[in-house]
Amino acid sequence: MKKLQTMFAVLMMSGAVLAPVVATTAFAATAASEQQATQSLVQQLSGIKSLTAQFEQTTKITNPKVVQGNKGLSAQHMNQTFKGEMKVERPGKFYWQTHSPSKQTIVTSGKTVWIYDPDLQQAVRQSLDEQVSNTPALLLSGNTSQIMQAYRVTQPDQSKLYYTLLPRNKEGAFQSLTISFANKSPSLMILQDSLGQTTYIRFSQVKLNPSIASSVFDFTPPKGTDVIDQ
C-alpha cells in the first residue's frame, strides 16, 4: 500500500485522473478551444506564487479487469483516504506530507526529491530529472511554458474553472488530469492512470501566496535512516 501511496504522491509532486467536475445542467456547455483553454489555465496558474493546503487523497478502481492483474492491490486499499498537508513555491519547490493513516514525507527544493518513510526508517533520494518533471506536479510547482509543452489543455465548459489535461507523452504514468479552481486556488485534482485507477485529491484550508520558509523544502535524513539512491 505504501508503494501505491508513494506513486501518486510523486505524481503530484514534481509537480496531482479523470472524472468531469461539473454539475448536471439543462443547457449544453460551451467548450473552449484548445488555445482558449490554455490561455485560461495559464491565467489561473500565473496568480500562484506559493500555496499551502490540507489534502485528502482517495483512490478508486474504475476498471476492475485491469486492476485484477495487479495482485498487490485490493478494494480495501483502494478505498482508504490519506490526509496530510502540502506546501508549494514556484518554481520547483514542493512539500507533501501524509500524516494519516500512515506517515510519509515527499519534498524537493527543485533538484533532488526525497521520499521519507519514518515507519521503515527509509529515505529514497531521486534526481528531479526530465522524466519526473514531466508529471502533474508541474501544474503547481513548475513553470508555465513547460506545462504547455507537456499537456494538451481542454476546458469542457467555458463558464466553469475546471480543465482536463491530456499528456502529450502517451507513455506516461497517467492518462488524464483534471484540475478545478475555486477562489483563484486549486480545489480538486483527479488523476486517471493506465492501471484502471482514479485518484481524487481534495484541497481545503488553502492559503494563496503565503510566505514559506526555505527550510521547509530542505530535507536531512534523521540519524539511523537507510538512504536509497535511485
C-alpha positions in Angstrom: 0.0 0.0 0.0 2.8 2.4 0.8 4.2 1.8 -2.7 0.8 2.8 -4.2 0.6 5.9 -1.9 4.1 7.0 -2.9 3.4 6.6 -6.6 0.5 9.1 -6.6 2.3 11.5 -4.2 5.2 11.6 -6.6 2.9 12.3 -9.5 1.5 15.2 -7.6 4.9 16.4 -6.7 7.2 17.0 -9.4 4.8 18.8 -9.6 -1.9 15.8 -8.8 -7.3 11.4 -13.2 -10.3 11.9 -14.9 -13.9 12.4 -14.0 -15.7 15.6 -15.0 -16.1 18.0 -12.1 -19.3 19.6 -13.3 -22.9 19.6 -12.2 -25.6 18.3 -14.5 -27.4 21.2 -16.3 -30.3 21.5 -18.7 -28.2 23.6 -21.0 -25.4 22.4 -23.2 -22.0 23.6 -22.1 -19.8 25.5 -24.5 -16.4 24.1 -24.7 -13.3 26.3 -25.2 -10.9 25.8 -28.0 -7.5 24.4 -27.0 -6.0 27.9 -27.4 -8.7 29.5 -25.2 -8.4 26.7 -22.6 -4.6 27.1 -22.5 -4.8 30.8 -22.0 -7.4 30.5 -19.3 -5.4 27.9 -17.4 -2.2 30.0 -17.7 -4.1 32.9 -16.2 -5.2 30.8 -13.2 -1.7 29.4 -12.6 0.0 32.8 -13.1 -1.5 34.1 -9.8 0.0 31.2 -7.8 3.5 32.1 -6.5 3.2 29.9 -3.4 0.4 27.8 -1.8 -0.3 25.8 1.3 -3.3 23.5 1.8 -4.6 20.4 3.6 -5.5 17.5 1.4 -7.5 14.3 1.3 -6.5 11.7 -1.3 -8.6 8.7 -2.2 -8.0 6.1 -5.0 -10.8 4.1 -6.5 -10.9 1.3 -9.0 -12.6 2.4 -12.3 -11.6 -0.6 -14.4 -11.6 -3.8 -12.2 -10.5 -6.0 -15.1 -7.2 -4.0 -15.4 -6.6 -4.0 -11.7 -7.2 -7.7 -11.3 -3.8 -8.3 -12.9 -2.1 -6.5 -10.1 -2.3 -8.8 -7.0 -0.7 -6.1 -4.8 -3.9 -4.1 -4.8 -7.2 -4.7 -3.0 -10.5 -3.0 -2.8 -9.8 -2.2 0.9 -6.6 -0.4 0.0 -8.2 1.5 -2.9 -10.9 2.9 -0.6 -8.5 4.3 2.0 -8.4 8.1 2.4 -5.0 9.6 3.2 -4.8 13.0 4.8 -2.0 15.5 5.0 -0.6 18.9 4.1 1.0 20.4 1.0 3.3 23.4 0.5 4.3 24.7 -2.9 6.6 27.5 -4.0 7.2 28.2 -7.7 9.3 27.3 -9.4 10.1 23.7 -8.5 9.7 23.6 -4.7 7.3 21.1 -3.2 6.5 19.6 0.2 3.9 16.8 0.6 3.3 15.1 4.0 0.8 12.4 4.7 0.0 12.1 8.4 -2.9 9.5 8.4 -3.5 6.6 8.3 0.3 6.3 7.8 3.2 8.8 7.7 5.2 9.8 4.7 7.1 12.9 3.5 8.0 13.9 0.0 10.0 17.1 -0.5 12.1 18.8 -3.2 13.9 22.1 -3.4 14.0 21.8 -7.2 17.0 19.5 -7.7 16.7 16.4 -5.5 13.5 14.6 -4.5 13.3 12.9 -1.1 10.7 10.3 -0.2 10.9 9.6 3.6 9.0 6.8 5.3 9.5 7.0 9.1 7.9 3.7 9.8 10.5 1.9 7.7 13.3 4.4 8.7 14.0 4.7 5.0 14.6 7.6 2.7 14.7 7.4 -1.1 16.7 10.0 -2.9 16.0 10.8 -6.6 17.2 13.3 -9.1 14.5 15.6 -10.3 15.2 14.7 -13.9 13.2 15.4 -17.1 11.1 12.3 -16.6 10.0 13.2 -13.1 9.4 16.9 -14.0 7.1 15.8 -16.8 4.4 14.8 -14.3 1.3 16.6 -12.9 3.2 18.4 -10.2 4.3 20.8 -12.8 0.9 22.4 -12.5 1.5 23.6 -9.0 5.3 23.9 -8.7 6.6 24.0 -12.3 6.8 26.7 -14.9 4.0 27.5 -17.3 5.9 27.0 -20.6 6.9 23.5 -19.5 3.3 22.7 -18.6 2.1 23.7 -22.0 4.8 21.6 -23.7 3.8 18.6 -21.6 0.0 18.7 -21.8 -2.9 19.4 -24.3 -5.3 21.5 -22.4 -9.1 21.3 -22.7 -11.9 23.3 -20.9 -15.2 21.4 -21.3 -17.3 24.4 -20.1 -16.0 27.9 -20.6 -18.2 29.2 -17.8 -16.5 26.9 -15.2 -12.9 26.9 -14.0 -12.0 23.3 -14.4 -9.6 21.9 -17.0 -8.8 18.5 -18.4 -5.2 17.9 -19.4 -4.0 15.2 -21.6 -0.3 14.3 -21.6 1.4 14.6 -25.0 3.7 11.8 -24.0 1.5 8.7 -24.3 3.9 6.5 -22.3 3.5 8.4 -19.0 2.1 7.1 -15.8 -1.3 8.7 -16.2 -3.9 9.1 -18.9 -5.6 12.4 -17.9 -5.7 15.0 -15.3 -8.5 17.3 -14.2 -7.9 20.4 -12.0 -10.7 22.6 -10.6 -10.2 26.1 -9.2 -12.2 28.0 -6.5 -11.3 31.4 -5.2 -8.2 31.5 -7.5 -6.8 28.4 -5.9 -6.9 24.6 -6.8 -9.8 22.9 -5.0 -9.7 19.4 -6.6 -7.4 17.3 -8.8 -8.4 14.0 -10.3 -5.9 11.6 -12.0 -6.8 8.6 -14.1 -4.0 6.1 -14.7 -3.4 3.3 -17.1 -4.0 0.7 -14.4 -7.7 1.4 -14.2 -7.5 3.5 -11.1 -8.8 7.1 -10.4 -7.3 9.2 -7.6 -9.1 12.2 -6.1 -7.2 14.8 -4.2 -9.3 17.4 -2.5 -7.8 20.6 -1.0 -9.0 22.6 2.0 -7.8 25.4 4.2 -6.0 26.7 1.1 -3.8 29.8 1.6 -2.7 31.6 -1.6 0.8 33.2 -1.8 1.8 32.9 1.8 5.4 33.3 2.9 7.1 29.9 3.3 10.4 29.4 5.0 13.0 28.0 2.5 14.0 25.4 5.1 10.6 23.6 4.5 11.9 22.3 1.2 15.2 21.1 2.6 15.5 17.6 3.9 18.2 15.9 6.0 17.6 12.2 6.8 17.3 11.6 10.6 20.1 9.7 12.2 19.7 5.9 11.6 17.8 6.3 8.3 18.6 4.0 5.5 19.2 6.1 2.4 18.5 4.6 -1.0 19.6 6.3 -4.2 17.5 5.8 -7.4 
